[in-house]
Every structure is written in C-alpha cells, then in structure tokens.
Amino acid sequence: MTERTFVCSDGFSLAAQCYRPPSTPTNVTQTHNKKILLLHGWLDNCRSFWKLAPNLLESSYEVVALDLPGHGLSDHRPPAGPTVMLPEAVYYVAEVLDKLEWNHQVTLIGHSMGAAISLAYTAAFPEQVERLVLLEGVGPLTKPDEDVTKHLRRHVESRMKGNVSLYFNNDKKGPRLHASLDAAIETRRKTATLSPGNQYLSQEAATELVTRATRPHGTQVQFLHDYRLTWPSLMYMTHTQVAALQQAVRDCPTCILLAEDGWPFEQERLDGVKERIQPQQFAILPGSHHFHADPASADLVSEHILQFLESSTS
C-alpha cells in the first residue's frame, strides 16, 4: 500500500491509499484492467476499507481508496463557500479517475455517503463504470419538496454562526479537542451508537479511522475533517431526483449489501430501490453500519463482493 496525492485542475488536493497486487511493480501506474475505486462514508476516510482493500488484491485488482474532500488528509473547501455537496463530490471522483487514466471498466465500491456518490457518478458516466457495489447505501439522502425553504434557512443560519466560530475564534464551538487518541477513538465509537438503528463500531475499525482522522494539538488531539460537514446541507435532492439516478444505473451490474444492525432503511424504500436498479446481487448480512470494516463481519462482506465481481465479469 502506498500514499498518493491527486492535484485536481482547480488546485484542490485529494489524498488516497493505493493497493496493487504483489506482482505489480511499484513504479507502474496502470498494468491491470481490473480497477476499483473505493469511496468512504460521511466523516470517515479511506481507512474505512482497511479490511476490504487487501482482500480485493487476492483477485488481482488494482485498488485506490480515496479521502473525499474535507475528510482524512484531503483538502478542505475554501472558507468563502459551502462545503462539498454530493454533486461536487462526483466532480472530484471524475478528476481522480482522469488522473489515474481509468476512463473505462472501473468498478466503484461506495459505503454510505460513498455509495450515494458512486451511484450518482455511475448514472452520469455509465460508459466508464463496469460494476457498482453499494454498501449500506442506496442513494443520496432525500427530503420532501415542501421542506426546501426550511433546510435552506437552517443552512444559512448555521453557516453564518459557524463561520464566526471557525474563523474569528469568538467562542468555543469550533473543532473539539480530545484528551488523547484513545479518547477520540471512544468518542467515534459512541457516535456510532447514537446513530439511527442499533449501530455500533468495533475498537479495531474505530482505531483505523481515527488514527488517520486526527492530528496532535498540543498535548491533545483534534479531528482533521472539515467541521462544516456537520452543518445542515445547503440543498437536498428530492425523491424523484434520486429515483431517476437509481433508474439510470439499471444497465450496470450492481451489488447492494446492507447490514442487519446498520442503517434502518424502510422496506418500502428498499422495494422501490430494487425495482428501479434491479441489482444482480442483494443481501442483508450480519454486522452494523461499518460491517465492511469491523473484523467480525468484514470477511463475509468481502466474500460477497468478490463473488459478485467474479460472476459479473464479462
């Protein structure tokens, strides 16, 4: 595994970890037709795939796990503007694939928010994506049409107040400090239990995520992610828009894997998703929202993904 930085055409830098099969020389950038880009979830980073990425190498895949904008070691958006919305993330995925010269036959594997980005990218650029794997995610978060003004107001008010906190230090509502790395890890684990459903996060997975996601701050540690990511979104997609994205990927072989104790998707929503996407593989597996990263469940997730990739190879 090697670290890599992609400098996009707008000067924005994105960090990534790259995995190649053992037989691949480290100075070779493109030797395999089997290419996989991994996209993590909200407030996570590329170490979300610390268990999955090595397993994919066993089938000779070249794998790149990306730190999305504002996450991990990637750049944050400038202060004079909102944080990256989902369509912006799709743009940066396009930049990375261009830098990799992966212009076709790419497999996208996304977790949670990364699944939404993967779905949207596949819908917009179907000629580039050969296969799609959605982990604990079936599309962008939607809000009712009639709530658009409410969410717009919440974003504006949060952004005005938050900018003062972040850039003028007039109060203590900026990025929180933690006494130690262990304390930050426990905070991350607790956050999982406060999420909808019966979610949890293993010590091992939390350690991988938080070690990359923090930096020393005196004797304490501070999370690296863009604090503005916790603010209400400027705009949400509607159900009709997301349904159109799901419909648009029907011709791409797709695998959807959900966790028994993961995000509590409504059955009606899942039925609609399956009707529109018509996934080649759909399964609900043991584990929680990070079932691909927790050691107790990760191997089974890997097995299902590898089985799908093998069965859908043209």
VOSENU-807089 format. One record per residue (C-alpha): x, y, z; residue in three letters; residue number from 1. Coordinates in Angstrom, 2 decimals, always signed. Layout:
BEGIN
+---------+---------+---------+-----+-----+
!    east !   north !      up !  aa !   i !
+---------+---------+---------+-----+-----+
!       X !       Y !       Z ! ALA ! NUM !
...
+---------+---------+---------+-----+-----+
***
This chain:
BEGIN
+---------+---------+---------+-----+-----+
!    east !   north !      up !  aa !   i !
+---------+---------+---------+-----+-----+
!   +0.00 !   +0.00 !   +0.00 ! MET !   1 !
!   +1.28 !   +3.47 !   -0.90 ! THR !   2 !
!   +0.07 !   +7.00 !   -0.23 ! GLU !   3 !
!   -0.75 !   +9.22 !   -3.18 ! ARG !   4 !
!   -1.97 !  +12.78 !   -3.69 ! THR !   5 !
!   -4.07 !  +13.85 !   -6.66 ! PHE !   6 !
!   -3.89 !  +17.55 !   -7.57 ! VAL !   7 !
!   -7.08 !  +18.45 !   -9.40 ! CYS !   8 !
!   -7.46 !  +21.02 !  -12.18 ! SER !   9 !
!   -8.76 !  +23.59 !   -9.66 ! ASP !  10 !
!   -5.70 !  +23.10 !   -7.43 ! GLY !  11 !
!   -7.62 !  +21.02 !   -4.88 ! PHE !  12 !
!   -5.60 !  +18.11 !   -3.42 ! SER !  13 !
!   -7.08 !  +14.73 !   -2.62 ! LEU !  14 !
!   -5.25 !  +12.04 !   -0.65 ! ALA !  15 !
!   -5.57 !   +8.32 !   -1.30 ! ALA !  16 !
!   -4.11 !   +4.95 !   -0.47 ! GLN !  17 !
!   -3.26 !   +2.73 !   -3.44 ! CYS !  18 !
!   -3.09 !   -1.05 !   -3.40 ! TYR !  19 !
!   -1.60 !   -3.23 !   -6.13 ! ARG !  20 !
!   -1.23 !   -6.99 !   -6.42 ! PRO !  21 !
!   +2.16 !   -8.22 !   -5.15 ! PRO !  22 !
!   +3.41 !   -8.88 !   -8.69 ! SER !  23 !
!   +2.84 !   -5.27 !   -9.77 ! THR !  24 !
!   +5.99 !   -3.07 !   -9.78 ! PRO !  25 !
!   +5.54 !   -0.04 !   -7.51 ! THR !  26 !
!   +6.63 !   +2.34 !  -10.28 ! ASN !  27 !
!   +3.90 !   +1.16 !  -12.65 ! VAL !  28 !
!   +0.69 !   +3.19 !  -12.56 ! THR !  29 !
!   -1.51 !   +1.09 !  -14.81 ! GLN !  30 !
!   -0.92 !   -2.58 !  -15.57 ! THR !  31 !
!   -4.29 !   -4.21 !  -14.82 ! HIS !  32 !
!   -7.65 !   -3.92 !  -16.49 ! ASN !  33 !
!   -9.38 !   -4.69 !  -13.19 ! LYS !  34 !
!   -9.62 !   -1.37 !  -11.37 ! LYS !  35 !
!  -11.56 !   -0.47 !   -8.23 ! ILE !  36 !
!  -12.15 !   +2.93 !   -6.65 ! LEU !  37 !
!  -13.31 !   +2.88 !   -3.02 ! LEU !  38 !
!  -15.38 !   +5.77 !   -1.63 ! LEU !  39 !
!  -15.99 !   +6.06 !   +2.12 ! HIS !  40 !
!  -18.87 !   +7.42 !   +4.17 ! GLY !  41 !
!  -19.57 !  +10.73 !   +5.89 ! TRP !  42 !
!  -16.86 !  +11.81 !   +8.38 ! LEU !  43 !
!  -14.85 !   +8.64 !   +7.62 ! ASP !  44 !
!  -11.77 !   +8.32 !   +5.43 ! ASN !  45 !
!  -10.00 !   +5.79 !   +3.22 ! CYS !  46 !
!   -9.12 !   +3.57 !   +6.20 ! ARG !  47 !
!  -12.77 !   +2.57 !   +6.19 ! SER !  48 !
!  -11.51 !   -0.04 !   +3.70 ! PHE !  49 !
!   -8.56 !   -1.33 !   +5.73 ! TRP !  50 !
!  -10.04 !   -4.86 !   +5.69 ! LYS !  51 !
!  -11.70 !   -4.88 !   +2.27 ! LEU !  52 !
!   -8.93 !   -3.43 !   +0.09 ! ALA !  53 !
!   -6.33 !   -6.14 !   +0.87 ! PRO !  54 !
!   -8.94 !   -8.84 !   +0.24 ! ASN !  55 !
!   -9.59 !   -7.45 !   -3.23 ! LEU !  56 !
!   -5.91 !   -7.79 !   -4.10 ! LEU !  57 !
!   -6.25 !  -11.57 !   -3.92 ! GLU !  58 !
!   -8.14 !  -11.42 !   -7.21 ! SER !  59 !
!   -5.51 !   -9.17 !   -8.82 ! SER !  60 !
!   -7.48 !   -5.94 !   -8.63 ! TYR !  61 !
!   -5.71 !   -2.60 !   -8.56 ! GLU !  62 !
!   -7.44 !   -0.65 !   -5.79 ! VAL !  63 !
!   -7.47 !   +3.02 !   -4.85 ! VAL !  64 !
!   -9.17 !   +4.17 !   -1.62 ! ALA !  65 !
!   -9.86 !   +7.90 !   -1.68 ! LEU !  66 !
!  -10.11 !  +10.50 !   +1.08 ! ASP !  67 !
!  -13.10 !  +12.54 !   -0.08 ! LEU !  68 !
!  -12.95 !  +16.37 !   +0.11 ! PRO !  69 !
!  -12.88 !  +17.61 !   +3.69 ! GLY !  70 !
!  -12.07 !  +14.13 !   +5.02 ! HIS !  71 !
!   -8.87 !  +12.38 !   +6.06 ! GLY !  72 !
!   -5.79 !  +14.03 !   +4.56 ! LEU !  73 !
!   -7.61 !  +15.72 !   +1.67 ! SER !  74 !
!   -8.03 !  +19.48 !   +1.33 ! ASP !  75 !
!  -10.93 !  +21.43 !   +2.80 ! HIS !  76 !
!  -13.02 !  +23.74 !   +0.67 ! ARG !  77 !
!  -12.18 !  +27.47 !   +0.98 ! PRO !  78 !
!  -13.98 !  +29.50 !   +3.70 ! PRO !  79 !
!  -15.82 !  +31.63 !   +1.11 ! ALA !  80 !
!  -18.29 !  +28.95 !   +0.12 ! GLY !  81 !
!  -20.22 !  +25.91 !   +1.28 ! PRO !  82 !
!  -18.66 !  +22.55 !   +1.96 ! THR !  83 !
!  -18.73 !  +20.00 !   -0.82 ! VAL !  84 !
!  -22.23 !  +18.86 !   -1.72 ! MET !  85 !
!  -22.77 !  +15.47 !   -3.34 ! LEU !  86 !
!  -22.65 !  +16.75 !   -6.95 ! PRO !  87 !
!  -19.32 !  +18.40 !   -6.15 ! GLU !  88 !
!  -18.00 !  +15.09 !   -4.84 ! ALA !  89 !
!  -19.00 !  +13.49 !   -8.15 ! VAL !  90 !
!  -16.85 !  +16.11 !   -9.88 ! TYR !  91 !
!  -13.81 !  +15.21 !   -7.79 ! TYR !  92 !
!  -14.29 !  +11.50 !   -8.48 ! VAL !  93 !
!  -14.13 !  +12.39 !  -12.17 ! ALA !  94 !
!  -10.88 !  +14.28 !  -11.54 ! GLU !  95 !
!   -9.30 !  +11.31 !   -9.76 ! VAL !  96 !
!  -10.31 !   +8.81 !  -12.42 ! LEU !  97 !
!   -8.86 !  +11.14 !  -15.05 ! ASP !  98 !
!   -5.57 !  +11.39 !  -13.15 ! LYS !  99 !
!   -5.46 !   +7.59 !  -12.85 ! LEU ! 100 !
!   -6.29 !   +7.27 !  -16.57 ! GLU ! 101 !
!   -9.11 !   +4.95 !  -15.57 ! TRP ! 102 !
!  -11.52 !   +6.01 !  -18.28 ! ASN ! 103 !
!  -13.43 !   +2.75 !  -18.62 ! HIS ! 104 !
!  -14.01 !   -0.64 !  -17.00 ! GLN ! 105 !
!  -13.90 !   +0.79 !  -13.47 ! VAL ! 106 !
!  -15.66 !   -0.77 !  -10.50 ! THR ! 107 !
!  -16.96 !   +1.70 !   -7.93 ! LEU ! 108 !
!  -17.47 !   +0.49 !   -4.37 ! ILE ! 109 !
!  -19.02 !   +3.01 !   -2.01 ! GLY ! 110 !
!  -20.03 !   +2.90 !   +1.63 ! HIS ! 111 !
!  -22.95 !   +5.03 !   +2.91 ! SER ! 112 !
!  -22.29 !   +8.55 !   +1.56 ! MET ! 113 !
!  -19.71 !   +6.99 !   -0.74 ! GLY ! 114 !
!  -22.45 !   +4.68 !   -2.06 ! ALA ! 115 !
!  -24.56 !   +7.73 !   -2.93 ! ALA ! 116 !
!  -21.63 !   +9.33 !   -4.74 ! ILE ! 117 !
!  -20.87 !   +6.07 !   -6.57 ! SER ! 118 !
!  -24.49 !   +5.75 !   -7.67 ! LEU ! 119 !
!  -24.62 !   +9.34 !   -8.91 ! ALA ! 120 !
!  -21.33 !   +9.01 !  -10.79 ! TYR ! 121 !
!  -22.44 !   +5.80 !  -12.48 ! THR ! 122 !
!  -25.70 !   +7.43 !  -13.53 ! ALA ! 123 !
!  -23.85 !  +10.39 !  -15.05 ! ALA ! 124 !
!  -20.98 !   +8.43 !  -16.64 ! PHE ! 125 !
!  -22.33 !   +4.95 !  -17.42 ! PRO ! 126 !
!  -19.72 !   +4.31 !  -20.11 ! GLU ! 127 !
!  -16.93 !   +4.47 !  -17.52 ! GLN ! 128 !
!  -18.34 !   +2.20 !  -14.80 ! VAL ! 129 !
!  -18.32 !   -1.54 !  -15.38 ! GLU ! 130 !
!  -19.73 !   -2.60 !  -11.99 ! ARG ! 131 !
!  -21.20 !   -0.93 !   -8.94 ! LEU ! 132 !
!  -21.17 !   -2.05 !   -5.31 ! VAL ! 133 !
!  -23.29 !   -0.19 !   -2.75 ! LEU ! 134 !
!  -22.56 !   -0.86 !   +0.93 ! LEU ! 135 !
!  -25.11 !   +0.40 !   +3.45 ! GLU ! 136 !
!  -26.37 !   +2.98 !   +0.99 ! GLY ! 137 !
!  -28.85 !   +3.11 !   -1.87 ! VAL ! 138 !
!  -28.65 !   +6.74 !   -2.95 ! GLY ! 139 !
!  -28.40 !  +10.35 !   -1.77 ! PRO ! 140 !
!  -30.39 !  +11.45 !   +1.26 ! LEU ! 141 !
!  -33.72 !  +12.91 !   +0.22 ! THR ! 142 !
!  -36.04 !  +15.47 !   +1.81 ! LYS ! 143 !
!  -39.67 !  +16.32 !   +0.98 ! PRO ! 144 !
!  -40.15 !  +19.02 !   -1.63 ! ASP ! 145 !
!  -42.17 !  +21.16 !   +0.75 ! GLU ! 146 !
!  -39.26 !  +21.36 !   +3.23 ! ASP ! 147 !
!  -36.85 !  +23.08 !   +0.84 ! VAL ! 148 !
!  -37.22 !  +26.53 !   +2.43 ! THR ! 149 !
!  -36.77 !  +25.14 !   +5.95 ! LYS ! 150 !
!  -33.48 !  +23.43 !   +5.08 ! HIS ! 151 !
!  -32.19 !  +26.43 !   +3.16 ! LEU ! 152 !
!  -32.82 !  +28.67 !   +6.17 ! ARG ! 153 !
!  -31.16 !  +26.20 !   +8.57 ! ARG ! 154 !
!  -28.05 !  +26.07 !   +6.42 ! HIS ! 155 !
!  -27.76 !  +29.84 !   +6.10 ! VAL ! 156 !
!  -28.18 !  +30.41 !   +9.84 ! GLU ! 157 !
!  -25.75 !  +27.62 !  +10.79 ! SER ! 158 !
!  -23.17 !  +28.82 !   +8.27 ! ARG ! 159 !
!  -23.27 !  +32.44 !   +9.41 ! MET ! 160 !
!  -22.88 !  +31.48 !  +13.06 ! LYS ! 161 !
!  -20.39 !  +28.71 !  +12.39 ! GLY ! 162 !
!  -18.09 !  +30.85 !  +10.26 ! ASN ! 163 !
!  -17.66 !  +33.24 !  +13.18 ! VAL ! 164 !
!  -16.73 !  +30.32 !  +15.43 ! SER ! 165 !
!  -14.26 !  +28.81 !  +12.98 ! LEU ! 166 !
!  -12.54 !  +31.84 !  +11.52 ! TYR ! 167 !
!  -12.75 !  +34.51 !  +14.22 ! PHE ! 168 !
!  -12.48 !  +32.33 !  +17.35 ! ASN ! 169 !
!  -15.12 !  +34.28 !  +19.22 ! ASN ! 170 !
!  -16.41 !  +31.23 !  +21.05 ! ASP ! 171 !
!  -15.59 !  +27.57 !  +21.62 ! LYS ! 172 !
!  -17.87 !  +25.95 !  +19.06 ! LYS ! 173 !
!  -15.08 !  +25.08 !  +16.63 ! GLY ! 174 !
!  -13.42 !  +21.67 !  +16.26 ! PRO ! 175 !
!  -13.44 !  +19.87 !  +19.59 ! ARG ! 176 !
!  -10.23 !  +18.79 !  +21.33 ! LEU ! 177 !
!   -9.82 !  +15.33 !  +22.84 ! HIS ! 178 !
!   -7.51 !  +14.40 !  +25.69 ! ALA ! 179 !
!   -5.80 !  +11.60 !  +23.75 ! SER ! 180 !
!   -6.06 !   +9.39 !  +20.69 ! LEU ! 181 !
!   -7.79 !   +6.76 !  +22.81 ! ASP ! 182 !
!  -10.36 !   +9.33 !  +23.92 ! ALA ! 183 !
!  -11.02 !  +10.31 !  +20.31 ! ALA ! 184 !
!  -11.47 !   +6.65 !  +19.40 ! ILE ! 185 !
!  -14.02 !   +6.16 !  +22.15 ! GLU ! 186 !
!  -15.87 !   +9.28 !  +21.02 ! THR ! 187 !
!  -16.06 !   +7.87 !  +17.49 ! ARG ! 188 !
!  -17.40 !   +4.58 !  +18.82 ! ARG ! 189 !
!  -20.01 !   +6.38 !  +20.93 ! LYS ! 190 !
!  -21.11 !   +8.39 !  +17.90 ! THR ! 191 !
!  -21.97 !   +5.14 !  +16.14 ! ALA ! 192 !
!  -24.28 !   +4.08 !  +18.99 ! THR ! 193 !
!  -26.11 !   +7.42 !  +18.78 ! LEU ! 194 !
!  -26.91 !   +6.88 !  +15.10 ! SER ! 195 !
!  -30.30 !   +5.53 !  +13.94 ! PRO ! 196 !
!  -30.98 !   +1.84 !  +14.50 ! GLY ! 197 !
!  -28.78 !   -0.49 !  +16.55 ! ASN ! 198 !
!  -25.44 !   +0.65 !  +15.23 ! GLN ! 199 !
!  -22.02 !   +0.03 !  +16.74 ! TYR ! 200 !
!  -18.37 !   +0.30 !  +15.68 ! LEU ! 201 !
!  -15.59 !   -2.07 !  +16.69 ! SER ! 202 !
!  -12.48 !   -0.91 !  +18.52 ! GLN ! 203 !
!  -10.32 !   -2.05 !  +15.60 ! GLU ! 204 !
!  -12.27 !   -0.19 !  +12.93 ! ALA ! 205 !
!  -12.54 !   +2.96 !  +15.04 ! ALA ! 206 !
!   -8.79 !   +2.91 !  +15.64 ! THR ! 207 !
!   -8.07 !   +2.72 !  +11.90 ! GLU ! 208 !
!  -10.46 !   +5.56 !  +11.10 ! LEU ! 209 !
!   -9.48 !   +7.88 !  +13.94 ! VAL ! 210 !
!   -5.72 !   +7.42 !  +13.60 ! THR ! 211 !
!   -5.90 !   +8.85 !  +10.08 ! ARG ! 212 !
!   -8.56 !  +11.39 !  +11.00 ! ALA ! 213 !
!   -6.74 !  +13.22 !  +13.84 ! THR ! 214 !
!   -3.67 !  +15.37 !  +14.44 ! ARG ! 215 !
!   -1.83 !  +16.43 !  +17.60 ! PRO ! 216 !
!   -2.91 !  +19.72 !  +19.15 ! HIS ! 217 !
!   -0.51 !  +20.39 !  +21.99 ! GLY ! 218 !
!   -1.00 !  +17.53 !  +24.44 ! THR ! 219 !
!   -4.41 !  +16.76 !  +22.96 ! GLN ! 220 !
!   -5.72 !  +15.61 !  +19.56 ! VAL ! 221 !
!   -8.15 !  +17.15 !  +17.12 ! GLN ! 222 !
!  -10.16 !  +15.63 !  +14.28 ! PHE ! 223 !
!   -8.99 !  +16.67 !  +10.81 ! LEU ! 224 !
!  -12.31 !  +16.64 !   +8.98 ! HIS ! 225 !
!  -13.87 !  +19.87 !   +7.81 ! ASP ! 226 !
!  -16.06 !  +20.90 !  +10.73 ! TYR ! 227 !
!  -18.55 !  +22.44 !   +8.29 ! ARG ! 228 !
!  -19.52 !  +18.94 !   +7.19 ! LEU ! 229 !
!  -21.60 !  +18.71 !  +10.36 ! THR ! 230 !
!  -23.76 !  +21.68 !   +9.35 ! TRP ! 231 !
!  -27.15 !  +21.21 !   +7.64 ! PRO ! 232 !
!  -26.82 !  +20.81 !   +3.87 ! SER ! 233 !
!  -27.46 !  +23.77 !   +1.61 ! LEU ! 234 !
!  -29.76 !  +21.69 !   -0.57 ! MET ! 235 !
!  -31.11 !  +18.14 !   -0.57 ! TYR ! 236 !
!  -32.20 !  +16.07 !   -3.53 ! MET ! 237 !
!  -35.85 !  +15.14 !   -3.90 ! THR ! 238 !
!  -37.14 !  +11.58 !   -4.00 ! HIS ! 239 !
!  -37.90 !  +11.98 !   -7.72 ! THR ! 240 !
!  -34.33 !  +13.06 !   -8.49 ! GLN ! 241 !
!  -32.80 !  +10.16 !   -6.60 ! VAL ! 242 !
!  -35.22 !   +7.73 !   -8.20 ! ALA ! 243 !
!  -34.02 !   +8.98 !  -11.59 ! ALA ! 244 !
!  -30.40 !   +8.30 !  -10.59 ! LEU ! 245 !
!  -31.30 !   +4.79 !   -9.45 ! GLN ! 246 !
!  -33.20 !   +4.11 !  -12.67 ! GLN ! 247 !
!  -30.20 !   +5.30 !  -14.70 ! ALA ! 248 !
!  -27.86 !   +2.59 !  -13.34 ! VAL ! 249 !
!  -30.14 !   -0.33 !  -14.20 ! ARG ! 250 !
!  -27.88 !   -1.47 !  -17.06 ! ASP ! 251 !
!  -24.80 !   -1.57 !  -14.80 ! CYS ! 252 !
!  -24.30 !   -4.83 !  -12.86 ! PRO ! 253 !
!  -24.92 !   -3.79 !   -9.27 ! THR ! 254 !
!  -24.45 !   -5.38 !   -5.85 ! CYS ! 255 !
!  -26.26 !   -3.97 !   -2.81 ! ILE ! 256 !
!  -25.17 !   -5.18 !   +0.62 ! LEU ! 257 !
!  -26.84 !   -3.99 !   +3.82 ! LEU ! 258 !
!  -26.18 !   -4.80 !   +7.48 ! ALA ! 259 !
!  -28.63 !   -6.36 !   +9.92 ! GLU ! 260 !
!  -27.80 !   -3.73 !  +12.56 ! ASP ! 261 !
!  -26.96 !   -0.98 !  +10.08 ! GLY ! 262 !
!  -28.94 !   +1.98 !   +8.81 ! TRP ! 263 !
!  -32.66 !   +1.30 !   +9.29 ! PRO ! 264 !
!  -33.95 !   +1.55 !   +5.71 ! PHE ! 265 !
!  -37.71 !   +1.40 !   +5.34 ! GLU ! 266 !
!  -38.89 !   -1.69 !   +3.48 ! GLN ! 267 !
!  -40.98 !   +0.41 !   +1.10 ! GLU ! 268 !
!  -37.89 !   +2.37 !   +0.13 ! ARG ! 269 !
!  -35.85 !   -0.78 !   -0.42 ! LEU ! 270 !
!  -38.59 !   -2.29 !   -2.57 ! ASP ! 271 !
!  -38.53 !   +0.81 !   -4.77 ! GLY ! 272 !
!  -34.75 !   +0.74 !   -5.00 ! VAL ! 273 !
!  -34.69 !   -2.91 !   -6.04 ! LYS ! 274 !
!  -37.39 !   -2.29 !   -8.65 ! GLU ! 275 !
!  -35.50 !   +0.63 !  -10.19 ! ARG ! 276 !
!  -31.92 !   -0.70 !  -10.01 ! ILE ! 277 !
!  -32.66 !   -4.42 !  -10.33 ! GLN ! 278 !
!  -29.39 !   -5.40 !   -8.61 ! PRO ! 279 !
!  -27.63 !   -8.56 !   -9.68 ! GLN ! 280 !
!  -26.95 !   -9.27 !   -6.02 ! GLN ! 281 !
!  -28.81 !   -8.07 !   -2.92 ! PHE ! 282 !
!  -28.11 !   -9.33 !   +0.61 ! ALA ! 283 !
!  -28.53 !   -8.31 !   +4.22 ! ILE ! 284 !
!  -25.51 !   -9.53 !   +6.20 ! LEU ! 285 !
!  -24.58 !   -9.73 !   +9.89 ! PRO ! 286 !
!  -22.96 !   -6.63 !  +11.34 ! GLY ! 287 !
!  -23.50 !   -2.92 !  +11.75 ! SER ! 288 !
!  -23.15 !   +0.13 !   +9.51 ! HIS ! 289 !
!  -19.38 !   -0.43 !   +9.20 ! HIS ! 290 !
!  -19.73 !   -4.16 !   +8.55 ! PHE ! 291 !
!  -17.04 !   -3.94 !   +5.86 ! HIS ! 292 !
!  -14.54 !   -2.57 !   +8.42 ! ALA ! 293 !
!  -15.42 !   -4.44 !  +11.61 ! ASP ! 294 !
!  -13.29 !   -7.63 !  +11.83 ! PRO ! 295 !
!  -16.22 !   -9.81 !  +12.93 ! ALA ! 296 !
!  -18.17 !   -9.12 !   +9.72 ! SER ! 297 !
!  -15.67 !   -7.83 !   +7.14 ! ALA ! 298 !
!  -14.62 !  -11.19 !   +5.69 ! ASP ! 299 !
!  -18.19 !  -12.16 !   +4.83 ! LEU ! 300 !
!  -18.73 !   -8.79 !   +3.16 ! VAL ! 301 !
!  -15.53 !   -9.33 !   +1.15 ! SER ! 302 !
!  -16.69 !  -12.80 !   +0.12 ! GLU ! 303 !
!  -19.97 !  -11.46 !   -1.23 ! HIS ! 304 !
!  -18.23 !   -8.66 !   -3.13 ! ILE ! 305 !
!  -15.64 !  -10.99 !   -4.67 ! LEU ! 306 !
!  -18.37 !  -13.44 !   -5.63 ! GLN ! 307 !
!  -20.28 !  -10.62 !   -7.34 ! PHE ! 308 !
!  -17.20 !   -9.31 !   -9.14 ! LEU ! 309 !
!  -16.37 !  -12.79 !  -10.41 ! GLU ! 310 !
!  -19.92 !  -13.57 !  -11.54 ! SER ! 311 !
!  -20.36 !  -10.24 !  -13.31 ! SER ! 312 !
!  -17.05 !  -10.34 !  -15.21 ! THR ! 313 !
!  -17.78 !  -10.12 !  -18.90 ! SER ! 314 !
+---------+---------+---------+-----+-----+
***
